[in-house]
Amino acid sequence: MSSDKDKSIGGEAVELPKLSRQNCKDSFHCDDPLCFSKMERSISFLLQDLNQDYSREIVYLCIGTDRATGDCLGPLVGTRLQSLLRSAHIYGTLEIPVHATNLDHFLSIINAEHHNPLLVAIDACLGNADRIGYINVKKGSLQPGTALRKVLPEVGDFHISGVVNIGGFLEHMVLQNTRLYTVYRMADVIAKGLCLAHSSFKRHSLADAIKDGICQASALKQ
């Protein structure tokens, strides 16, 4: 968890501006009526920006554990994605979570099974009281475990983090006393945003492939 000066329960981050295409980091509250569409737009931009030739497999790495309500954001997103995107590559669910003790193992599996994947990391984080409920979408990797002072490898070509509670003191207790409703609400918004962005990306990929095929067929006839 990370932090928002936001800490990942999977690192440290800064407060994020709204929908900035220059620095590729966005932040929206899960109760914002437009949060869902903003999420889709932000994720779609990064999927296109980091995979312009559609050659990289998209892999979702949902980090966390179901043993603490504050740290189950990743597994909840992973489980929801499994039902929404049945053919997607998803690691980290409520059934098989990816957490501090097995992260290296799953990174080895991902590197062995996917050549140069576009890795999307999802994790919970801690932050200031006025940041609870915010979802951050940011280009670049996150470092899981920093909120709990764990040293783990940085992961993700871009990452999504959700501020589930207050950071700065007694983090283990804070995670155990985080409202499940808050985490579940954020996980639902993240999963649906990822689903729509992923589906849109695949449609664009297919359309480009068809267009290339038509061009090649026309060239061969000439």
Phi, psi and chi 1 to 4 in degrees:
 res  aa     phi    psi   chi1   chi2   chi3   chi4
   1 MET       -  148.3 -176.8  171.2 -154.3      -
   2 SER  -110.8 -166.9   22.5      -      -      -
   3 SER  -126.0  160.6  104.3      -      -      -
   4 ASP  -109.0   51.0 -179.2   62.8      -      -
   5 LYS   -33.3   39.0 -135.8  168.4  172.2  125.5
   6 ASP   -62.2  119.5  -65.2  -21.7      -      -
   7 LYS   -91.2  125.0  -74.8  178.6 -174.5  170.4
   8 SER   -70.5  136.0  175.4      -      -      -
   9 ILE   -79.1  -13.0  -59.2  162.1      -      -
  10 GLY  -106.9      -      -      -      -      -
  11 GLY       - -178.1      -      -      -      -
  12 GLU   -99.9  140.9  -65.4 -157.6    9.8      -
  13 ALA  -143.2  173.3      -      -      -      -
  14 VAL  -108.8  165.6  -64.1      -      -      -
  15 GLU   -64.5  136.3 -173.7  166.2  -26.3      -
  16 LEU  -101.5  138.1  -54.8  176.4      -      -
  17 PRO   -76.9  171.0   27.9  -32.8      -      -
  18 LYS   -86.5  128.7  -57.1  -77.6 -175.8 -176.7
  19 LEU    39.9   57.5  -71.6  169.7      -      -
  20 SER   -99.6  116.3  169.8      -      -      -
  21 ARG   -81.7  -15.7  -72.1  -65.3  166.0 -103.4
  22 GLN   -70.7  -48.3  -89.0   78.0   29.9      -
  23 ASN  -105.5    3.8   47.0   23.6      -      -
  24 CYS    54.9   48.5  -63.7      -      -      -
  25 LYS  -143.7  127.4   52.5 -174.8 -178.4 -178.0
  26 ASP  -127.3  157.6  -58.8  -31.0      -      -
  27 SER  -149.7  132.0 -172.8      -      -      -
  28 PHE  -144.2  148.9  -13.3   89.0      -      -
  29 HIS   -83.9  141.5 -163.1  -83.1      -      -
  30 CYS   -66.0  -19.2   64.2      -      -      -
  31 ASP   -91.4   -1.6  -70.6  -26.1      -      -
  32 ASP   -66.0  126.6  178.1   -7.2      -      -
  33 PRO   -56.7  -25.4  -23.6   33.4      -      -
  34 LEU   -98.0    6.3  -61.8  176.8      -      -
  35 CYS   -57.9  -42.4 -178.0      -      -      -
  36 PHE   -60.8  -49.6 -175.0   58.1      -      -
  37 SER   -69.4  -34.9   58.5      -      -      -
  38 LYS   -63.9  -41.8  -70.9  176.9 -179.2  177.5
  39 MET   -59.2  -49.0  -81.7  -78.9  -60.7      -
  40 GLU   -59.4  -45.0  178.6 -165.9   -3.2      -
  41 ARG   -64.1  -42.7 -176.3  171.4   42.7  162.1
  42 SER   -66.2  -44.4 -179.0      -      -      -
  43 ILE   -67.7  -41.8  -65.1  166.1      -      -
  44 SER   -58.9  -42.4  -67.8      -      -      -
  45 PHE   -58.7  -45.4  171.7   81.2      -      -
  46 LEU   -71.3  -37.6  -73.3  168.6      -      -
  47 LEU   -60.1  -43.0  -71.1  175.9      -      -
  48 GLN   -69.8  -44.1  -67.2  -75.8  -12.7      -
  49 ASP   -63.5  -37.2 -177.2   56.1      -      -
  50 LEU   -95.3   -1.5  -64.8  167.1      -      -
  51 ASN  -146.5   54.8 -161.2    4.1      -      -
  52 GLN   -66.9  -26.9  -64.8 -178.1   20.3      -
  53 ASP   -99.5    7.6   63.2   -3.4      -      -
  54 TYR    60.1   23.8  -54.0  106.7      -      -
  55 SER   -89.7  -16.4   64.3      -      -      -
  56 ARG   -96.5  131.1  -55.3  174.2   68.2 -172.1
  57 GLU   -68.3  137.5  -75.7 -172.8  -52.8      -
  58 ILE   -87.5  127.2  -59.5  171.3      -      -
  59 VAL  -124.0  129.8  174.0      -      -      -
  60 TYR  -102.9  121.3  -62.0  102.4      -      -
  61 LEU  -111.8  105.0 -179.4   61.4      -      -
  62 CYS  -102.6  106.6  -54.3      -      -      -
  63 ILE   -98.0  138.9  -57.6  165.6      -      -
  64 GLY   147.0 -177.1      -      -      -      -
  65 THR  -137.9  150.7  174.5      -      -      -
  66 ASP   -85.9    5.9   60.1  -13.7      -      -
  67 ARG   -86.0   -7.8  -65.5  179.6 -178.1  -88.0
  68 ALA  -140.6  126.8      -      -      -      -
  69 THR   -58.6  -35.5   53.9      -      -      -
  70 GLY   -70.5  -19.1      -      -      -      -
  71 ASP  -108.4   12.8 -159.0   15.4      -      -
  72 CYS   -98.5   10.2   69.9      -      -      -
  73 LEU   -58.6  -50.8  178.5   70.6      -      -
  74 GLY   -56.9  -54.4      -      -      -      -
  75 PRO   -59.7  -35.5  -25.4   34.1      -      -
  76 LEU   -64.9  -42.9  -79.5  171.5      -      -
  77 VAL   -63.3  -45.1  171.6      -      -      -
  78 GLY   -59.9  -43.4      -      -      -      -
  79 THR   -65.0  -42.2  -61.2      -      -      -
  80 ARG   -65.9  -40.8 -171.3   81.9  173.6   96.6
  81 LEU   -62.9  -35.1  -80.9  179.9      -      -
  82 GLN   -58.6  -35.4  -82.4 -170.5  -32.4      -
  83 SER   -83.4  -25.2   63.3      -      -      -
  84 LEU   -89.0  -34.3  -65.8  171.7      -      -
  85 LEU  -127.9   81.5  -62.0  171.7      -      -
  86 ARG   -66.4  -25.1  -65.0 -172.2  178.4  -82.9
  87 SER   -99.0    2.0   61.6      -      -      -
  88 ALA   -77.9  158.6      -      -      -      -
  89 HIS   -92.3  106.1  -54.8  -66.4      -      -
  90 ILE  -124.9  126.8  -59.3  161.7      -      -
  91 TYR  -122.2  127.8  -63.5   85.4      -      -
  92 GLY   104.1   96.9      -      -      -      -
  93 THR  -135.9  176.3   62.8      -      -      -
  94 LEU   -63.4  -34.5  -70.0  172.1      -      -
  95 GLU   -73.2  -45.7 -178.6 -177.7    9.5      -
  96 ILE  -128.7   84.2  -52.6  174.7      -      -
  97 PRO   -75.8  153.4   25.1  -31.3      -      -
  98 VAL  -109.1  119.7  174.7      -      -      -
  99 HIS  -142.1 -168.9   43.9   69.2      -      -
 100 ALA   -56.4  -39.2      -      -      -      -
 101 THR   -81.3  -17.7   57.5      -      -      -
 102 ASN  -123.9    9.2   65.5    9.2      -      -
 103 LEU   -59.1  -46.8  178.3   60.6      -      -
 104 ASP   -58.6  -39.4  -76.3  -31.3      -      -
 105 HIS   -61.5  -46.2  170.1   68.2      -      -
 106 PHE   -71.5  -32.5  -82.5   99.5      -      -
 107 LEU   -63.7  -37.4  -72.0  176.3      -      -
 108 SER   -64.1  -42.3  -63.5      -      -      -
 109 ILE   -62.7  -45.4  -68.1  174.6      -      -
 110 ILE   -60.9  -45.2  -69.8  169.0      -      -
 111 ASN   -66.8  -30.8  -70.7  -32.0      -      -
 112 ALA   -77.5  -33.9      -      -      -      -
 113 GLU   -97.4  -15.0  -64.6 -170.9   -1.7      -
 114 HIS  -132.9  122.0  -51.3  -79.1      -      -
 115 HIS   -82.2  121.6  174.5   65.9      -      -
 116 ASN    46.7   56.1 -171.0   30.1      -      -
 117 PRO   -71.1  155.4   29.6  -36.9      -      -
 118 LEU   -89.4  106.0 -163.6  169.7      -      -
 119 LEU   -95.7  120.2 -171.3   60.7      -      -
 120 VAL  -106.2  115.4 -177.0      -      -      -
 121 ALA   -98.6  136.8      -      -      -      -
 122 ILE  -126.4  130.1  -60.3  102.0      -      -
 123 ASP  -153.4  158.4 -164.0    7.0      -      -
 124 ALA   -84.4  159.6      -      -      -      -
 125 CYS  -147.7  165.3   65.3      -      -      -
 126 LEU  -109.5  153.8  -59.5  175.3      -      -
 127 GLY  -160.9 -161.7      -      -      -      -
 128 ASN   -72.7  160.4  -63.7  -31.5      -      -
 129 ALA   -58.5  -37.6      -      -      -      -
 130 ASP   -78.0    0.2   61.1   -6.6      -      -
 131 ARG  -103.4   -6.0  -67.0  -73.6  -62.5  163.8
 132 ILE   -61.9  131.0  -65.7  173.4      -      -
 133 GLY    97.7   -7.8      -      -      -      -
 134 TYR   -82.5  141.7  -87.3   87.1      -      -
 135 ILE  -112.8  125.9  -61.9  168.2      -      -
 136 ASN  -107.5  133.6  -51.2  -45.7      -      -
 137 VAL  -120.2  118.8 -178.0      -      -      -
 138 LYS  -142.0  135.5 -175.1  176.4 -179.8 -178.8
 139 LYS   -68.5  140.1 -171.8  174.8 -176.5  177.2
 140 GLY   106.1  175.1      -      -      -      -
 141 SER   -89.3  163.4   59.8      -      -      -
 142 LEU  -117.0  161.4   64.5   77.5      -      -
 143 GLN  -115.4  100.3 -172.1  166.1   13.2      -
 144 PRO   -61.8  150.7  -18.1   31.4      -      -
 145 GLY    88.9   -6.0      -      -      -      -
 146 THR   -66.7  -30.4   52.7      -      -      -
 147 ALA   -63.7  -28.2      -      -      -      -
 148 LEU  -104.8   16.2  -58.9  178.7      -      -
 149 ARG    59.1   38.4  -64.1  168.3  178.4   78.2
 150 LYS  -101.3  145.9  -63.7  177.3 -179.5  178.3
 151 VAL  -102.2  106.9 -180.0      -      -      -
 152 LEU  -130.3  157.9  -62.7  169.9      -      -
 153 PRO   -66.3  147.4   23.3  -33.8      -      -
 154 GLU   -70.6  141.5  -65.5 -175.0   -1.8      -
 155 VAL  -137.6  148.2  -66.1      -      -      -
 156 GLY   104.9  134.2      -      -      -      -
 157 ASP   -76.2  -33.9  -69.0  -76.9      -      -
 158 PHE  -146.3  162.6   74.8   87.5      -      -
 159 HIS  -138.8  158.0   65.6  -88.0      -      -
 160 ILE  -123.6  126.3  -58.9  168.8      -      -
 161 SER  -128.2  145.6   59.9      -      -      -
 162 GLY  -119.7  129.1      -      -      -      -
 163 VAL   -81.6  106.2 -171.9      -      -      -
 164 VAL   -95.7  -21.2  -62.0      -      -      -
 165 ASN  -167.2 -176.7 -146.9  -31.5      -      -
 166 ILE   -80.9  137.2  -58.4  169.3      -      -
 167 GLY  -106.9  169.8      -      -      -      -
 168 GLY   116.5  -22.5      -      -      -      -
 169 PHE  -158.0  144.8   61.1   96.2      -      -
 170 LEU    45.2   51.0  -60.8  174.9      -      -
 171 GLU   -58.5  -38.8  -81.6   87.0   -4.8      -
 172 HIS   -61.2  -42.0  -77.9   93.9      -      -
 173 MET   -66.9  -39.5  -79.5  -83.4  -93.4      -
 174 VAL   -60.1  -43.4  167.8      -      -      -
 175 LEU   -64.6  -37.6  -66.6  179.5      -      -
 176 GLN   -72.0  -19.3  -64.2  -69.3  -11.6      -
 177 ASN  -114.8   27.8  -70.4  -79.9      -      -
 178 THR   -87.6  139.2  -63.2      -      -      -
 179 ARG   -67.7  126.2  -70.5 -161.8   65.0 -153.4
 180 LEU   -63.2  -35.2  179.4   59.4      -      -
 181 TYR   -58.9  -42.7  173.9   79.1      -      -
 182 THR   -60.7  -46.8  -59.1      -      -      -
 183 VAL   -66.3  -43.3 -179.1      -      -      -
 184 TYR   -63.4  -42.9 -178.7   84.7      -      -
 185 ARG   -60.9  -44.5  168.3   85.0  174.8  121.4
 186 MET   -66.4  -42.1  -63.8  170.7   76.1      -
 187 ALA   -61.4  -39.4      -      -      -      -
 188 ASP   -64.3  -44.9 -172.8   55.4      -      -
 189 VAL   -63.4  -44.6  171.9      -      -      -
 190 ILE   -62.7  -46.7  -67.5  169.6      -      -
 191 ALA   -62.9  -43.2      -      -      -      -
 192 LYS   -67.7  -38.4  -71.3  176.7  179.4  175.6
 193 GLY   -63.7  -43.0      -      -      -      -
 194 LEU   -63.3  -42.0  -77.2  168.1      -      -
 195 CYS   -60.4  -48.9  175.3      -      -      -
 196 LEU   -65.7  -42.1  -79.3 -176.1      -      -
 197 ALA   -65.5  -41.3      -      -      -      -
 198 HIS   -63.1  -46.0 -177.7   99.1      -      -
 199 SER   -64.2  -40.7  -60.2      -      -      -
 200 SER   -63.5  -41.7  175.0      -      -      -
 201 PHE   -62.2  -42.5  178.5   83.5      -      -
 202 LYS   -65.5  -37.4  -70.8  -63.9 -175.9 -177.8
 203 ARG   -64.2  -42.9  -75.8 -164.0  -59.0  -87.5
 204 HIS   -63.7  -39.0  -77.7  102.8      -      -
 205 SER   -62.7  -44.5  173.6      -      -      -
 206 LEU   -66.2  -42.5  179.1   59.6      -      -
 207 ALA   -61.6  -41.1      -      -      -      -
 208 ASP   -67.5  -37.7  -84.2   15.7      -      -
 209 ALA   -64.8  -41.8      -      -      -      -
 210 ILE   -64.3  -43.1  -67.8  171.5      -      -
 211 LYS   -61.5  -43.1 -170.9 -174.5  -58.7 -179.7
 212 ASP   -63.7  -39.5  -72.0  -16.2      -      -
 213 GLY   -63.9  -40.4      -      -      -      -
 214 ILE   -64.2  -42.0  -67.7  171.8      -      -
 215 CYS   -62.8  -42.9  -70.5      -      -      -
 216 GLN   -66.2  -40.3  -71.3  172.3    9.8      -
 217 ALA   -63.9  -40.3      -      -      -      -
 218 SER   -65.4  -38.2  -62.0      -      -      -
 219 ALA   -65.7  -37.9      -      -      -      -
 220 LEU   -68.8  -31.1  -71.6  172.5      -      -
 221 LYS   -74.1  -23.6  -72.7  179.9 -179.5  177.8
 222 GLN   -80.3      -  -67.7  174.2   -3.0      -
